Amino acid sequence: MSEQVRKVSEEHLSKLQELNQQFTTMHQQVAELEVRKFQVVAGIETLRAEFKTFEGELIKEYGDNVVINLQTGEIKDKPEDGENK
């Protein structure tokens, strides 16, 4: 005697497959976001190093006791401790 195979309904199978596909898709999206996040963080570190190098060049050119306005390029002496900025 052969046993009869039990199956879920077509409706339930379809819903189960759809949910599983959504889960797989979202899992893949999270993995892609993590890779992108790693790339952005690495880019920030590269930029930070470049900024530090350029800061050294600016210090050589203008001294280390100045403040540069990033909008206008105006250079001012750093205020002494306790002075208003």
N, C-alpha and C positions, 0 to 999 in steps of 0.2 A: 504494500500500500504506500502510495506517495502522499506526503503531507502537503496540505494546501498552504501556499505562501500567503502570509498576511501582509497587506500593504496599507499605507495611509491613503486617504482619499486624494484624488487629483488636485483638489483645491488646497488641501493641506500641504501636499508635496510642492506645489507651485509657490505657495507662501514661504515655505521653509527654504526653498532654493533662492527666492528673491531676497530674503533676509540674510542668507549666507553670502550672497553676492554683494549686498550692501556692506556687510561687515568686512569682507575682503577688500573692497574698494576703499573704505575708510581707513583700514589698516595700512594699505599701500600709500594713501595720502599722508598719513602721519609719518611714515618712513621717509617720504619725499620731503616733508617739511623739516624733519630732523637733519637731513642732508643739507638742505638749504640753510638752516640755522647754523650748522657747522661752517658753511662757506662764508656766511655773513660775519660770524665771530672771527674767523681767520682774517677776513678783510679788515675788520676793525683793528686787530692786532698789527697788521701791516701798516695801516694808516697811522696808528699810534706811534710806531717806530719811525715812520717818515716825518711825522710832526715833531718828534723829539730831535731828529737830525736837523730839521729846518730851524727849530728853536735855537739850536746851537749856532747856526749860521747867523741868525738875527742877533744873538747875544754878542757875537764877534763884531758885527757891524754897528750895532746901536748901544751895546752895553747891557748889563743885566739889571740895571736899576731903572728900567723904563717900562711903561705900559703902552701897548699899541692898540688904538681903537680899530677894531676889525671892520667897521663900516666905512670910516673915513681915511684910515691910515695915519691919523694923527698920533704923534709920539709925545708922551708926557712922562715926567719923572714920577717914579713910584712915590706915593705918599709915605712919609715916615710913620712908624708905629704910633698910633694915637691921633693922627691927623685924619680929617674927613677926606674921603676919596673924591 
